[in-house]
């Protein structure tokens, strides 16, 4: 899922790491070789 806007939150389903988007530029967030899941 591509990053669309500031404030979105994503979680890694492998390690549990969570990130909040502070600057949207498109692209896909990846952790441990897996796409991160959007949680809000």
N, C-alpha and C positions, 0 to 999 in steps of 0.2 A: 504494500500500500504506500503510495507516494505521500510525502509530507506536503500539506496544503496551506497551513496557516500557523501563526505564532500561538502558543498556548496548548497545542495538541500534546497528548501524553502517550508514550509508547512503552511497552514492557517486553523484555526478552523472556521467552518461555523456557529457555535453557538455564540461565543463571539468576533470573528474577530482577536484573538491572532495570531501572525505570528512568526515562528521560523526558524532559519537557522541552518542546521546540521554542527557541528564543529568536531564531532567524530562519524564516522559510525560504527555501531555494529550490524546492522540488527534490527529487531523488527518493531513495528508499533507505531507511535505517536498518542496519544489519548488525547482529551480535552473534558470535559463535557460528558464523556462516548461515544463519537463519534470519529471515525477515522479522523485524520486531512487530508485535501486535499493538494496534491502536486501542487504547483503553479509555480515552476521552478526548 
